[in-house]
Amino acid sequence: MSVWKNYLAVGLGSGVGSALRYGVSLVSQAALGSHFPWGTLLVNVLGSGLIGWLAAQALRFPQGQLARLHPLLIAGFCGGFTTFSLFSLETLHFVTTGRPWAGLLYVMVSLPLWLTAALLGERLALSCR
């Protein structure tokens, strides 16, 4: 697949995944309330399972249809559907390649940095009134 087709596939997959994530969030909020982010939890668990399955299938069958649809399905759909799937896959890669300490370090560094960045972004926005 040419480079521009890959970008188009990622964009299309991201749009579909993001729209579905939004729908899941609305439905879960209506069904379960807004006291806990059930929709985000659900899409991240489902998406992490899906990205793991897709990646394994693409590795098992490198000439197969799923491998050719990698930009659409993994980077696009899973990336748009979740907020966590690629992080899960990258962490799993460290563990399965015999580098569990790198995976643990990745988790321990990433989560505080993400939370700190979100906090700083929020404070920056609130200070610019």
N, CA, C and O atoms as CSV, one atom per row, in Angstrom:
chain,resi,resn,atom,element,x,y,z
A,1,MET,N,N,0.862,-1.172,0.000
A,1,MET,CA,C,0.000,0.000,0.000
A,1,MET,C,C,0.904,1.229,0.000
A,1,MET,O,O,1.883,1.275,0.745
A,2,SER,N,N,0.592,2.210,-0.815
A,2,SER,CA,C,1.419,3.405,-0.874
A,2,SER,C,C,1.265,4.233,0.397
A,2,SER,O,O,0.319,4.050,1.164
A,3,VAL,N,N,2.204,5.139,0.606
A,3,VAL,CA,C,2.229,5.936,1.832
A,3,VAL,C,C,0.946,6.743,1.991
A,3,VAL,O,O,0.364,6.749,3.075
A,4,TRP,N,N,0.493,7.417,0.949
A,4,TRP,CA,C,-0.707,8.248,1.080
A,4,TRP,C,C,-1.935,7.398,1.351
A,4,TRP,O,O,-2.851,7.845,2.041
A,5,LYS,N,N,-1.974,6.172,0.818
A,5,LYS,CA,C,-3.103,5.279,1.117
A,5,LYS,C,C,-3.064,4.830,2.571
A,5,LYS,O,O,-4.110,4.658,3.196
A,6,ASN,N,N,-1.860,4.638,3.116
A,6,ASN,CA,C,-1.740,4.284,4.534
A,6,ASN,C,C,-2.284,5.405,5.412
A,6,ASN,O,O,-3.019,5.151,6.367
A,7,TYR,N,N,-1.922,6.651,5.087
A,7,TYR,CA,C,-2.432,7.788,5.866
A,7,TYR,C,C,-3.947,7.887,5.765
A,7,TYR,O,O,-4.626,8.165,6.753
A,8,LEU,N,N,-4.464,7.663,4.585
A,8,LEU,CA,C,-5.912,7.688,4.388
A,8,LEU,C,C,-6.584,6.572,5.192
A,8,LEU,O,O,-7.629,6.788,5.805
A,9,ALA,N,N,-5.980,5.377,5.186
A,9,ALA,CA,C,-6.525,4.249,5.948
A,9,ALA,C,C,-6.518,4.546,7.447
A,9,ALA,O,O,-7.488,4.251,8.146
A,10,VAL,N,N,-5.423,5.130,7.941
A,10,VAL,CA,C,-5.340,5.478,9.366
A,10,VAL,C,C,-6.406,6.505,9.711
A,10,VAL,O,O,-7.081,6.384,10.733
A,11,GLY,N,N,-6.561,7.516,8.862
A,11,GLY,CA,C,-7.570,8.544,9.116
A,11,GLY,C,C,-8.973,7.988,9.124
A,11,GLY,O,O,-9.773,8.333,9.994
A,12,LEU,N,N,-9.285,7.125,8.162
A,12,LEU,CA,C,-10.609,6.510,8.097
A,12,LEU,C,C,-10.865,5.628,9.314
A,12,LEU,O,O,-11.924,5.710,9.936
A,13,GLY,N,N,-9.895,4.790,9.646
A,13,GLY,CA,C,-10.038,3.922,10.815
A,13,GLY,C,C,-10.179,4.715,12.099
A,13,GLY,O,O,-10.978,4.366,12.968
A,14,SER,N,N,-9.400,5.784,12.219
A,14,SER,CA,C,-9.479,6.634,13.420
A,14,SER,C,C,-10.847,7.273,13.564
A,14,SER,O,O,-11.398,7.341,14.663
A,15,GLY,N,N,-11.394,7.742,12.449
A,15,GLY,CA,C,-12.721,8.363,12.488
A,15,GLY,C,C,-13.785,7.391,12.942
A,15,GLY,O,O,-14.617,7.722,13.787
A,16,VAL,N,N,-13.764,6.195,12.386
A,16,VAL,CA,C,-14.756,5.182,12.765
A,16,VAL,C,C,-14.567,4.776,14.224
A,16,VAL,O,O,-15.539,4.673,14.973
A,17,GLY,N,N,-13.312,4.545,14.630
A,17,GLY,CA,C,-13.035,4.155,16.011
A,17,GLY,C,C,-13.423,5.238,17.007
A,17,GLY,O,O,-13.982,4.939,18.062
A,18,SER,N,N,-13.134,6.487,16.682
A,18,SER,CA,C,-13.472,7.597,17.585
A,18,SER,C,C,-14.976,7.766,17.718
A,18,SER,O,O,-15.487,7.998,18.813
A,19,ALA,N,N,-15.682,7.650,16.600
A,19,ALA,CA,C,-17.144,7.770,16.651
A,19,ALA,C,C,-17.743,6.641,17.493
A,19,ALA,O,O,-18.670,6.866,18.270
A,20,LEU,N,N,-17.216,5.442,17.337
A,20,LEU,CA,C,-17.705,4.314,18.125
A,20,LEU,C,C,-17.382,4.509,19.609
A,20,LEU,O,O,-18.213,4.216,20.469
A,21,ARG,N,N,-16.182,5.001,19.907
A,21,ARG,CA,C,-15.815,5.272,21.310
A,21,ARG,C,C,-16.783,6.277,21.932
A,21,ARG,O,O,-17.226,6.101,23.067
A,22,TYR,N,N,-17.104,7.321,21.187
A,22,TYR,CA,C,-18.034,8.335,21.677
A,22,TYR,C,C,-19.402,7.709,21.945
A,22,TYR,O,O,-20.027,8.001,22.965
A,23,GLY,N,N,-19.864,6.862,21.048
A,23,GLY,CA,C,-21.146,6.185,21.238
A,23,GLY,C,C,-21.148,5.284,22.464
A,23,GLY,O,O,-22.112,5.273,23.230
A,24,VAL,N,N,-20.078,4.533,22.648
A,24,VAL,CA,C,-19.969,3.656,23.829
A,24,VAL,C,C,-19.984,4.495,25.102
A,24,VAL,O,O,-20.617,4.114,26.086
A,25,SER,N,N,-19.297,5.624,25.091
A,25,SER,CA,C,-19.272,6.494,26.269
A,25,SER,C,C,-20.663,7.033,26.589
A,25,SER,O,O,-21.069,7.051,27.751
A,26,LEU,N,N,-21.392,7.469,25.568
A,26,LEU,CA,C,-22.742,7.989,25.799
A,26,LEU,C,C,-23.681,6.917,26.335
A,26,LEU,O,O,-24.443,7.157,27.271
A,27,VAL,N,N,-23.619,5.740,25.738
A,27,VAL,CA,C,-24.496,4.642,26.166
A,27,VAL,C,C,-24.152,4.208,27.592
A,27,VAL,O,O,-25.049,3.996,28.408
A,28,SER,N,N,-22.858,4.076,27.894
A,28,SER,CA,C,-22.485,3.637,29.245
A,28,SER,C,C,-22.837,4.691,30.278
A,28,SER,O,O,-23.240,4.355,31.392
A,29,GLN,N,N,-22.691,5.960,29.928
A,29,GLN,CA,C,-23.050,7.023,30.868
A,29,GLN,C,C,-24.553,7.028,31.122
A,29,GLN,O,O,-24.993,7.223,32.255
A,30,ALA,N,N,-25.333,6.815,30.077
A,30,ALA,CA,C,-26.786,6.775,30.242
A,30,ALA,C,C,-27.204,5.553,31.066
A,30,ALA,O,O,-28.125,5.630,31.879
A,31,ALA,N,N,-26.524,4.435,30.849
A,31,ALA,CA,C,-26.904,3.200,31.544
A,31,ALA,C,C,-26.347,3.111,32.961
A,31,ALA,O,O,-27.011,2.595,33.860
A,32,LEU,N,N,-25.136,3.610,33.161
A,32,LEU,CA,C,-24.448,3.388,34.441
A,32,LEU,C,C,-24.188,4.655,35.239
A,32,LEU,O,O,-23.721,4.581,36.376
A,33,GLY,N,N,-24.478,5.802,34.672
A,33,GLY,CA,C,-24.229,7.065,35.370
A,33,GLY,C,C,-22.847,7.601,35.082
A,33,GLY,O,O,-22.040,6.962,34.406
A,34,SER,N,N,-22.588,8.779,35.604
A,34,SER,CA,C,-21.322,9.455,35.310
A,34,SER,C,C,-20.379,9.520,36.505
A,34,SER,O,O,-19.460,10.338,36.520
A,35,HIS,N,N,-20.591,8.672,37.504
A,35,HIS,CA,C,-19.736,8.700,38.691
A,35,HIS,C,C,-18.393,8.016,38.468
A,35,HIS,O,O,-17.460,8.202,39.250
A,36,PHE,N,N,-18.295,7.224,37.401
A,36,PHE,CA,C,-17.065,6.516,37.064
A,36,PHE,C,C,-16.997,6.416,35.547
A,36,PHE,O,O,-18.032,6.222,34.911
A,37,PRO,N,N,-15.811,6.542,34.939
A,37,PRO,CA,C,-15.700,6.512,33.476
A,37,PRO,C,C,-15.780,5.095,32.893
A,37,PRO,O,O,-14.811,4.579,32.335
A,38,TRP,N,N,-16.955,4.486,33.038
A,38,TRP,CA,C,-17.143,3.108,32.575
A,38,TRP,C,C,-16.900,2.967,31.081
A,38,TRP,O,O,-16.332,1.969,30.639
A,39,GLY,N,N,-17.319,3.948,30.304
A,39,GLY,CA,C,-17.136,3.875,28.849
A,39,GLY,C,C,-15.668,3.823,28.476
A,39,GLY,O,O,-15.269,3.025,27.628
A,40,THR,N,N,-14.865,4.661,29.098
A,40,THR,CA,C,-13.425,4.666,28.816
A,40,THR,C,C,-12.797,3.346,29.234
A,40,THR,O,O,-11.988,2.778,28.499
A,41,LEU,N,N,-13.163,2.864,30.398
A,41,LEU,CA,C,-12.650,1.571,30.856
A,41,LEU,C,C,-13.016,0.470,29.866
A,41,LEU,O,O,-12.174,-0.351,29.503
A,42,LEU,N,N,-14.270,0.456,29.431
A,42,LEU,CA,C,-14.737,-0.573,28.510
A,42,LEU,C,C,-14.003,-0.521,27.178
A,42,LEU,O,O,-13.527,-1.552,26.703
A,43,VAL,N,N,-13.898,0.664,26.560
A,43,VAL,CA,C,-13.235,0.729,25.254
A,43,VAL,C,C,-11.745,0.411,25.369
A,43,VAL,O,O,-11.170,-0.172,24.450
A,44,ASN,N,N,-11.117,0.782,26.474
A,44,ASN,CA,C,-9.701,0.461,26.619
A,44,ASN,C,C,-9.466,-1.032,26.794
A,44,ASN,O,O,-8.502,-1.572,26.251
A,45,VAL,N,N,-10.324,-1.701,27.534
A,45,VAL,CA,C,-10.193,-3.155,27.695
A,45,VAL,C,C,-10.486,-3.861,26.369
A,45,VAL,O,O,-9.716,-4.716,25.933
A,46,LEU,N,N,-11.590,-3.504,25.739
A,46,LEU,CA,C,-11.933,-4.122,24.451
A,46,LEU,C,C,-10.874,-3.834,23.392
A,46,LEU,O,O,-10.450,-4.731,22.663
A,47,GLY,N,N,-10.455,-2.577,23.317
A,47,GLY,CA,C,-9.460,-2.196,22.320
A,47,GLY,C,C,-8.109,-2.838,22.552
A,47,GLY,O,O,-7.425,-3.204,21.596
A,48,SER,N,N,-7.713,-2.980,23.804
A,48,SER,CA,C,-6.442,-3.638,24.102
A,48,SER,C,C,-6.493,-5.108,23.701
A,48,SER,O,O,-5.525,-5.642,23.161
A,49,GLY,N,N,-7.615,-5.756,23.965
A,49,GLY,CA,C,-7.772,-7.143,23.526
A,49,GLY,C,C,-7.761,-7.246,22.010
A,49,GLY,O,O,-7.135,-8.144,21.447
A,50,LEU,N,N,-8.454,-6.326,21.350
A,50,LEU,CA,C,-8.520,-6.344,19.888
A,50,LEU,C,C,-7.161,-6.070,19.261
A,50,LEU,O,O,-6.783,-6.749,18.306
A,51,ILE,N,N,-6.418,-5.096,19.771
A,51,ILE,CA,C,-5.118,-4.789,19.177
A,51,ILE,C,C,-4.137,-5.943,19.387
A,51,ILE,O,O,-3.306,-6.214,18.520
A,52,GLY,N,N,-4.228,-6.621,20.526
A,52,GLY,CA,C,-3.386,-7.797,20.753
A,52,GLY,C,C,-3.699,-8.907,19.773
A,52,GLY,O,O,-2.793,-9.538,19.231
A,53,TRP,N,N,-4.989,-9.148,19.544
A,53,TRP,CA,C,-5.404,-10.194,18.609
A,53,TRP,C,C,-4.992,-9.837,17.181
A,53,TRP,O,O,-4.451,-10.677,16.462
A,54,LEU,N,N,-5.243,-8.606,16.774
A,54,LEU,CA,C,-4.893,-8.172,15.412
A,54,LEU,C,C,-3.391,-8.259,15.167
A,54,LEU,O,O,-2.961,-8.733,14.115
A,55,ALA,N,N,-2.594,-7.809,16.126
A,55,ALA,CA,C,-1.140,-7.845,15.969
A,55,ALA,C,C,-0.642,-9.280,15.873
A,55,ALA,O,O,0.225,-9.578,15.052
A,56,ALA,N,N,-1.177,-10.169,16.699
A,56,ALA,CA,C,-0.758,-11.569,16.665
A,56,ALA,C,C,-1.159,-12.227,15.350
A,56,ALA,O,O,-0.385,-12.995,14.779
A,57,GLN,N,N,-2.361,-11.933,14.869
A,57,GLN,CA,C,-2.805,-12.496,13.591
A,57,GLN,C,C,-1.952,-11.982,12.437
A,57,GLN,O,O,-1.620,-12.735,11.522
A,58,ALA,N,N,-1.601,-10.703,12.482
A,58,ALA,CA,C,-0.756,-10.133,11.423
A,58,ALA,C,C,0.635,-10.768,11.435
A,58,ALA,O,O,1.234,-10.971,10.379
A,59,LEU,N,N,1.149,-11.082,12.625
A,59,LEU,CA,C,2.445,-11.757,12.709
A,59,LEU,C,C,2.367,-13.201,12.251
A,59,LEU,O,O,3.292,-13.704,11.613
A,60,ARG,N,N,1.263,-13.874,12.574
A,60,ARG,CA,C,1.095,-15.284,12.169
A,60,ARG,C,C,0.923,-15.419,10.673
A,60,ARG,O,O,1.402,-16.378,10.067
A,61,PHE,N,N,0.239,-14.457,10.079
A,61,PHE,CA,C,-0.054,-14.508,8.644
A,61,PHE,C,C,0.390,-13.198,7.987
A,61,PHE,O,O,-0.449,-12.363,7.647
A,62,PRO,N,N,1.715,-13.009,7.806
A,62,PRO,CA,C,2.217,-11.725,7.320
A,62,PRO,C,C,1.760,-11.365,5.904
A,62,PRO,O,O,1.819,-10.197,5.519
A,63,GLN,N,N,1.322,-12.316,5.151
A,63,GLN,CA,C,0.822,-12.029,3.801
A,63,GLN,C,C,-0.707,-11.995,3.761
A,63,GLN,O,O,-1.296,-11.841,2.691
A,64,GLY,N,N,-1.344,-12.136,4.917
A,64,GLY,CA,C,-2.797,-12.205,4.984
A,64,GLY,C,C,-3.456,-10.830,4.924
A,64,GLY,O,O,-2.796,-9.791,4.962
A,65,GLN,N,N,-4.773,-10.869,4.829
A,65,GLN,CA,C,-5.563,-9.651,4.715
A,65,GLN,C,C,-5.406,-8.747,5.935
A,65,GLN,O,O,-5.313,-7.529,5.783
A,66,LEU,N,N,-5.375,-9.319,7.148
A,66,LEU,CA,C,-5.227,-8.498,8.353
A,66,LEU,C,C,-3.890,-7.763,8.364
A,66,LEU,O,O,-3.821,-6.617,8.809
A,67,ALA,N,N,-2.841,-8.399,7.888
A,67,ALA,CA,C,-1.538,-7.732,7.832
A,67,ALA,C,C,-1.585,-6.556,6.870
A,67,ALA,O,O,-0.994,-5.510,7.136
A,68,ARG,N,N,-2.277,-6.719,5.764
A,68,ARG,CA,C,-2.387,-5.622,4.789
A,68,ARG,C,C,-3.253,-4.482,5.314
A,68,ARG,O,O,-3.083,-3.332,4.911
A,69,LEU,N,N,-4.181,-4.803,6.214
A,69,LEU,CA,C,-5.073,-3.785,6.770
A,69,LEU,C,C,-4.550,-3.189,8.078
A,69,LEU,O,O,-5.279,-2.492,8.783
A,70,HIS,N,N,-3.301,-3.463,8.393
A,70,HIS,CA,C,-2.681,-2.993,9.629
A,70,HIS,C,C,-2.886,-1.497,9.861
A,70,HIS,O,O,-3.316,-1.116,10.949
A,71,PRO,N,N,-2.595,-0.630,8.881
A,71,PRO,CA,C,-2.801,0.813,9.131
A,71,PRO,C,C,-4.253,1.164,9.454
A,71,PRO,O,O,-4.510,1.991,10.328
A,72,LEU,N,N,-5.186,0.551,8.766
A,72,LEU,CA,C,-6.601,0.824,8.992
A,72,LEU,C,C,-7.060,0.323,10.357
A,72,LEU,O,O,-7.724,1.046,11.100
A,73,LEU,N,N,-6.705,-0.908,10.682
A,73,LEU,CA,C,-7.251,-1.551,11.882
A,73,LEU,C,C,-6.488,-1.237,13.167
A,73,LEU,O,O,-7.099,-0.928,14.190
A,74,ILE,N,N,-5.166,-1.314,13.124
A,74,ILE,CA,C,-4.392,-1.148,14.361
A,74,ILE,C,C,-4.135,0.326,14.657
A,74,ILE,O,O,-4.578,0.842,15.683
A,75,ALA,N,N,-3.424,0.997,13.765
A,75,ALA,CA,C,-3.124,2.413,14.011
A,75,ALA,C,C,-4.395,3.251,13.930
A,75,ALA,O,O,-4.586,4.171,14.725
A,76,GLY,N,N,-5.258,2.935,12.976
A,76,GLY,CA,C,-6.468,3.722,12.773
A,76,GLY,C,C,-7.582,3.397,13.748
A,76,GLY,O,O,-7.836,4.151,14.687
A,77,PHE,N,N,-8.250,2.265,13.521
A,77,PHE,CA,C,-9.431,1.947,14.325
A,77,PHE,C,C,-9.114,1.816,15.806
A,77,PHE,O,O,-9.743,2.475,16.635
A,78,CYS,N,N,-8.135,0.963,16.150
A,78,CYS,CA,C,-7.819,0.764,17.574
A,78,CYS,C,C,-7.297,2.048,18.206
A,78,CYS,O,O,-7.621,2.355,19.352
A,79,GLY,N,N,-6.489,2.795,17.461
A,79,GLY,CA,C,-5.995,4.061,17.984
A,79,GLY,C,C,-7.106,5.062,18.225
A,79,GLY,O,O,-7.077,5.799,19.210
A,80,GLY,N,N,-8.086,5.096,17.335
A,80,GLY,CA,C,-9.215,6.005,17.509
A,80,GLY,C,C,-10.222,5.508,18.534
A,80,GLY,O,O,-10.825,6.302,19.256
A,81,PHE,N,N,-10.401,4.202,18.597
A,81,PHE,CA,C,-11.396,3.623,19.504
A,81,PHE,C,C,-10.965,3.712,20.951
A,81,PHE,O,O,-11.791,3.930,21.838
A,82,THR,N,N,-9.668,3.543,21.195
A,82,THR,CA,C,-9.194,3.500,22.574
A,82,THR,C,C,-8.323,4.700,22.898
A,82,THR,O,O,-7.988,5.514,22.038
A,83,THR,N,N,-7.983,4.772,24.133
A,83,THR,CA,C,-6.977,5.732,24.565
A,83,THR,C,C,-5.801,4.979,25.175
A,83,THR,O,O,-4.947,5.574,25.832
A,84,PHE,N,N,-5.762,3.674,24.957
A,84,PHE,CA,C,-4.818,2.868,25.720
A,84,PHE,C,C,-4.239,1.677,24.965
A,84,PHE,O,O,-3.280,1.074,25.447
A,85,SER,N,N,-4.777,1.314,23.808
A,85,SER,CA,C,-4.416,0.043,23.184
A,85,SER,C,C,-2.959,-0.043,22.767
A,85,SER,O,O,-2.325,-1.068,23.019
A,86,LEU,N,N,-2.402,0.974,22.147
A,86,LEU,CA,C,-1.016,0.890,21.706
A,86,LEU,C,C,-0.067,0.828,22.897
A,86,LEU,O,O,0.921,0.094,22.867
A,87,PHE,N,N,-0.359,1.584,23.931
A,87,PHE,CA,C,0.444,1.513,25.158
A,87,PHE,C,C,0.447,0.075,25.696
A,87,PHE,O,O,1.489,-0.432,26.109
A,88,SER,N,N,-0.719,-0.575,25.689
A,88,SER,CA,C,-0.814,-1.960,26.163
A,88,SER,C,C,0.039,-2.887,25.310
A,88,SER,O,O,0.765,-3.736,25.828
A,89,LEU,N,N,-0.057,-2.714,23.991
A,89,LEU,CA,C,0.696,-3.572,23.072
A,89,LEU,C,C,2.201,-3.357,23.240
A,89,LEU,O,O,2.963,-4.323,23.243
A,90,GLU,N,N,2.630,-2.120,23.377
A,90,GLU,CA,C,4.055,-1.836,23.552
A,90,GLU,C,C,4.576,-2.411,24.869
A,90,GLU,O,O,5.682,-2.949,24.914
A,91,THR,N,N,3.799,-2.302,25.923
A,91,THR,CA,C,4.198,-2.869,27.210
A,91,THR,C,C,4.289,-4.387,27.116
A,91,THR,O,O,5.242,-4.989,27.611
A,92,LEU,N,N,3.298,-5.002,26.481
A,92,LEU,CA,C,3.312,-6.453,26.284
A,92,LEU,C,C,4.523,-6.884,25.468
A,92,LEU,O,O,5.111,-7.932,25.733
A,93,HIS,N,N,4.895,-6.087,24.486
A,93,HIS,CA,C,6.065,-6.400,23.659
A,93,HIS,C,C,7.332,-6.483,24.522
A,93,HIS,O,O,8.141,-7.395,24.348
A,94,PHE,N,N,7.503,-5.546,25.438
A,94,PHE,CA,C,8.653,-5.604,26.343
A,94,PHE,C,C,8.650,-6.907,27.132
A,94,PHE,O,O,9.688,-7.553,27.274
A,95,VAL,N,N,7.496,-7.289,27.639
A,95,VAL,CA,C,7.395,-8.491,28.470
A,95,VAL,C,C,7.663,-9.743,27.638
A,95,VAL,O,O,8.429,-10.611,28.057
A,96,THR,N,N,7.041,-9.844,26.466
A,96,THR,CA,C,7.172,-11.055,25.656
A,96,THR,C,C,8.528,-11.183,24.980
A,96,THR,O,O,8.887,-12.271,24.531
A,97,THR,N,N,9.287,-10.102,24.896
A,97,THR,CA,C,10.634,-10.183,24.321
A,97,THR,C,C,11.702,-10.295,25.407
A,97,THR,O,O,12.885,-10.062,25.159
A,98,GLY,N,N,11.262,-10.656,26.615
A,98,GLY,CA,C,12.209,-10.917,27.681
A,98,GLY,C,C,12.737,-9.680,28.376
A,98,GLY,O,O,13.797,-9.722,29.000
A,99,ARG,N,N,12.004,-8.569,28.274
A,99,ARG,CA,C,12.424,-7.339,28.934
A,99,ARG,C,C,11.317,-6.814,29.839
A,99,ARG,O,O,10.850,-5.688,29.664
A,100,PRO,N,N,10.891,-7.639,30.820
A,100,PRO,CA,C,9.784,-7.204,31.677
A,100,PRO,C,C,10.106,-5.943,32.470
A,100,PRO,O,O,9.207,-5.158,32.771
A,101,TRP,N,N,11.386,-5.739,32.814
A,101,TRP,CA,C,11.740,-4.533,33.572
A,101,TRP,C,C,11.563,-3.282,32.712
A,101,TRP,O,O,11.204,-2.223,33.226
A,102,ALA,N,N,11.813,-3.401,31.402
A,102,ALA,CA,C,11.583,-2.259,30.506
A,102,ALA,C,C,10.087,-1.952,30.432
A,102,ALA,O,O,9.685,-0.789,30.399
A,103,GLY,N,N,9.273,-3.001,30.407
A,103,GLY,CA,C,7.820,-2.812,30.413
A,103,GLY,C,C,7.346,-2.147,31.692
A,103,GLY,O,O,6.526,-1.229,31.659
A,104,LEU,N,N,7.859,-2.607,32.805
A,104,LEU,CA,C,7.480,-2.013,34.097
A,104,LEU,C,C,7.935,-0.558,34.170
A,104,LEU,O,O,7.196,0.303,34.647
A,105,LEU,N,N,9.143,-0.286,33.701
A,105,LEU,CA,C,9.645,1.089,33.690
A,105,LEU,C,C,8.772,1.970,32.794
A,105,LEU,O,O,8.454,3.105,33.148
A,106,TYR,N,N,8.389,1.438,31.638
A,106,TYR,CA,C,7.529,2.174,30.711
A,106,TYR,C,C,6.210,2.556,31.385
A,106,TYR,O,O,5.744,3.687,31.250
A,107,VAL,N,N,5.615,1.615,32.105
A,107,VAL,CA,C,4.364,1.887,32.824
A,107,VAL,C,C,4.597,2.909,33.928
A,107,VAL,O,O,3.837,3.868,34.066
A,108,MET,N,N,5.651,2.701,34.714
A,108,MET,CA,C,5.899,3.570,35.865
A,108,MET,C,C,6.265,4.999,35.452
A,108,MET,O,O,5.982,5.946,36.186
A,109,VAL,N,N,6.880,5.157,34.302
A,109,VAL,CA,C,7.227,6.492,33.814
A,109,VAL,C,C,6.039,7.132,33.096
A,109,VAL,O,O,5.772,8.320,33.277
A,110,SER,N,N,5.334,6.359,32.293
A,110,SER,CA,C,4.259,6.897,31.460
A,110,SER,C,C,3.098,7.453,32.265
A,110,SER,O,O,2.686,8.593,32.050
A,111,LEU,N,N,2.573,6.678,33.175
A,111,LEU,CA,C,1.375,7.106,33.894
A,111,LEU,C,C,1.571,8.413,34.660
A,111,LEU,O,O,0.743,9.314,34.533
A,112,PRO,N,N,2.639,8.546,35.451
A,112,PRO,CA,C,2.825,9.839,36.129
A,112,PRO,C,C,3.043,10.997,35.149
A,112,PRO,O,O,2.552,12.102,35.381
A,113,LEU,N,N,3.773,10.753,34.061
A,113,LEU,CA,C,3.988,11.818,33.077
A,113,LEU,C,C,2.685,12.251,32.434
A,113,LEU,O,O,2.453,13.444,32.242
A,114,TRP,N,N,1.824,11.283,32.094
A,114,TRP,CA,C,0.529,11.632,31.483
A,114,TRP,C,C,-0.318,12.437,32.444
A,114,TRP,O,O,-0.920,13.442,32.065
A,115,LEU,N,N,-0.362,11.993,33.685
A,115,LEU,CA,C,-1.159,12.712,34.674
A,115,LEU,C,C,-0.599,14.108,34.932
A,115,LEU,O,O,-1.351,15.074,35.059
A,116,THR,N,N,0.715,14.205,35.008
A,116,THR,CA,C,1.344,15.512,35.216
A,116,THR,C,C,1.081,16.437,34.028
A,116,THR,O,O,0.773,17.614,34.216
A,117,ALA,N,N,1.199,15.917,32.818
A,117,ALA,CA,C,0.938,16.728,31.629
A,117,ALA,C,C,-0.515,17.199,31.600
A,117,ALA,O,O,-0.787,18.350,31.258
A,118,ALA,N,N,-1.441,16.320,31.956
A,118,ALA,CA,C,-2.850,16.712,32.002
A,118,ALA,C,C,-3.077,17.800,33.051
A,118,ALA,O,O,-3.807,18.761,32.808
A,119,LEU,N,N,-2.454,17.646,34.210
A,119,LEU,CA,C,-2.579,18.648,35.265
A,119,LEU,C,C,-2.001,19.991,34.826
A,119,LEU,O,O,-2.615,21.036,35.041
A,120,LEU,N,N,-0.818,19.960,34.210
A,120,LEU,CA,C,-0.205,21.200,33.737
A,120,LEU,C,C,-1.037,21.859,32.644
A,120,LEU,O,O,-1.191,23.080,32.622
A,121,GLY,N,N,-1.569,21.047,31.742
A,121,GLY,CA,C,-2.430,21.593,30.694
A,121,GLY,C,C,-3.673,22.250,31.272
A,121,GLY,O,O,-4.087,23.323,30.834
A,122,GLU,N,N,-4.257,21.595,32.255
A,122,GLU,CA,C,-5.447,22.156,32.907
A,122,GLU,C,C,-5.095,23.469,33.612
A,122,GLU,O,O,-5.822,24.455,33.493
A,123,ARG,N,N,-3.997,23.478,34.334
A,123,ARG,CA,C,-3.589,24.706,35.046
A,123,ARG,C,C,-3.243,25.832,34.087
A,123,ARG,O,O,-3.557,26.993,34.352
A,124,LEU,N,N,-2.602,25.502,32.979
A,124,LEU,CA,C,-2.278,26.500,31.969
A,124,LEU,C,C,-3.556,27.104,31.397
A,124,LEU,O,O,-3.654,28.317,31.217
A,125,ALA,N,N,-4.521,26.257,31.118
A,125,ALA,CA,C,-5.786,26.741,30.569
A,125,ALA,C,C,-6.509,27.630,31.579
A,125,ALA,O,O,-7.082,28.655,31.208
A,126,LEU,N,N,-6.484,27.248,32.836
A,126,LEU,CA,C,-7.168,28.031,33.864
A,126,LEU,C,C,-6.465,29.350,34.172
A,126,LEU,O,O,-7.102,30.310,34.605
A,127,SER,N,N,-5.161,29.397,33.950
A,127,SER,CA,C,-4.412,30.617,34.229
A,127,SER,C,C,-4.515,31.630,33.083
A,127,SER,O,O,-4.168,32.797,33.263
A,128,CYS,N,N,-4.971,31.211,31.943
A,128,CYS,CA,C,-5.052,32.087,30.766
A,128,CYS,C,C,-6.455,32.649,30.599
A,128,CYS,O,O,-6.984,32.658,29.488
A,129,ARG,N,N,-7.056,33.107,31.656
A,129,ARG,CA,C,-8.426,33.640,31.571
A,129,ARG,C,C,-8.428,35.080,31.209
A,129,ARG,O,O,-9.493,35.686,31.094
